[in-house]
Amino acid sequence: MRRLLFVLAMLLGVSDLFAQAGQTPAGSADQGYKAYMKYQCHPCHGTIAHGGGAAGPRIAPNPSPWAAFELQMRKPRMDMPAYREPFVRAQEVADMYAYLTSIKASPAPKDIPLLKFE
């Protein structure tokens, strides 16, 4: 629900940025993981970005579109700190996005062999 509200707010407030959403910059998932850890994203969002409870929402798998993600990084809403350009380079933001998009969804419980009791 929070993700839907966030996306709607982004659409209303920054529709011009969404016109550029198809222009996601190239990034390295490996470098993105390093940046994600370096800038302390994991205490709130979790190591694999599945959320940290009340501290931070789930941001993977299937993160927000690039424009919304970049805006949230640079000018966040609520309690998230801002990761402005002098502090976090544009390439690092692109790398973190590449990392988040590389995270696969967890399997359904029915598909996990250890959970099958027969």
C-alpha positions as CSV (number, residue, x, y, z in Angstrom):
1,M,0.0,0.0,0.0
2,R,2.8,2.4,0.9
3,R,4.5,1.7,-2.4
4,L,1.3,2.5,-4.3
5,L,0.9,5.8,-2.5
6,F,4.6,6.6,-3.1
7,V,4.2,5.9,-6.8
8,L,1.0,8.0,-7.0
9,A,2.7,10.9,-5.2
10,M,5.6,10.7,-7.6
11,L,3.2,10.7,-10.6
12,L,1.4,13.8,-9.4
13,G,4.4,15.7,-8.3
14,V,7.1,14.9,-10.9
15,S,5.3,13.8,-14.0
16,D,8.0,15.3,-16.1
17,L,10.6,13.0,-14.6
18,F,8.5,10.0,-15.4
19,A,8.7,10.9,-19.1
20,Q,12.4,10.1,-18.8
21,A,11.8,6.8,-16.9
22,G,12.7,4.7,-19.9
23,Q,16.2,6.2,-19.7
24,T,17.6,4.2,-16.9
25,P,21.4,4.6,-16.7
26,A,23.6,1.6,-17.0
27,G,24.9,0.3,-13.6
28,S,26.8,-2.5,-12.1
29,A,24.9,-4.8,-9.7
30,D,28.2,-5.8,-8.0
31,Q,29.2,-2.2,-7.5
32,G,25.6,-1.3,-6.4
33,Y,25.7,-3.9,-3.7
34,K,29.0,-2.4,-2.4
35,A,27.5,1.1,-2.5
36,Y,24.2,-0.1,-0.8
37,M,26.3,-1.4,2.1
38,K,28.7,1.5,2.1
39,Y,26.0,4.1,2.5
40,Q,24.2,2.1,5.1
41,C,21.0,1.3,3.2
42,H,20.8,-2.2,4.8
43,P,20.0,-1.3,8.4
44,C,16.6,0.2,7.3
45,H,15.8,-1.7,4.1
46,G,17.5,-5.0,4.9
47,T,20.5,-6.7,3.2
48,I,18.5,-7.8,0.2
49,A,16.1,-4.8,0.4
50,H,13.0,-6.8,1.5
51,G,12.3,-4.2,4.1
52,G,13.2,-3.7,7.7
53,G,9.9,-3.5,9.4
54,A,9.0,-0.1,10.7
55,A,12.4,1.4,9.8
56,G,12.3,1.1,6.0
57,P,10.0,-0.2,3.3
58,R,10.7,-3.1,0.9
59,I,12.5,-1.7,-2.1
60,A,13.2,-5.0,-3.9
61,P,12.4,-7.0,-5.9
62,N,10.8,-4.8,-8.4
63,P,12.0,-1.3,-7.2
64,S,10.2,1.9,-8.2
65,P,10.8,3.2,-11.7
66,W,14.3,4.9,-12.1
67,A,13.0,8.5,-11.9
68,A,11.1,7.9,-8.7
69,F,14.1,6.0,-7.2
70,E,16.5,8.7,-8.1
71,L,14.2,11.4,-6.7
72,Q,13.8,9.5,-3.4
73,M,17.6,9.1,-3.1
74,R,18.3,12.8,-3.8
75,K,15.2,14.5,-2.1
76,P,13.6,11.9,0.1
77,R,10.3,12.1,1.9
78,M,9.9,11.3,5.6
79,D,12.9,10.2,7.6
80,M,15.3,8.9,5.0
81,P,18.5,10.9,4.7
82,A,19.2,12.7,1.5
83,Y,22.0,11.3,-0.7
84,R,22.9,14.4,-2.6
85,E,25.3,14.5,-5.6
86,P,28.5,15.6,-3.8
87,F,28.1,12.8,-1.3
88,V,26.9,10.0,-3.6
89,R,27.9,10.1,-7.2
90,A,25.3,9.6,-10.0
91,Q,27.0,6.4,-11.1
92,E,26.7,5.0,-7.5
93,V,23.0,5.7,-7.6
94,A,22.7,3.9,-10.9
95,D,24.7,1.0,-9.5
96,M,22.5,0.7,-6.5
97,Y,19.5,0.7,-8.8
98,A,21.1,-2.1,-10.9
99,Y,21.6,-4.0,-7.6
100,L,18.0,-3.6,-6.6
101,T,16.7,-4.7,-10.0
102,S,19.0,-7.7,-9.9
103,I,17.3,-9.1,-6.8
104,K,15.0,-11.9,-7.5
105,A,11.7,-12.6,-5.8
106,S,11.7,-15.3,-3.1
107,P,10.2,-18.6,-4.1
108,A,6.7,-19.3,-2.9
109,P,6.6,-21.5,0.3
110,K,5.0,-24.3,-1.7
111,D,8.2,-24.4,-3.9
112,I,10.7,-24.8,-1.1
113,P,11.6,-28.5,-0.6
114,L,12.4,-28.2,3.1
115,L,8.9,-27.0,3.8
116,K,7.2,-30.0,2.3
117,F,6.2,-32.4,5.0
118,E,5.0,-35.7,3.6
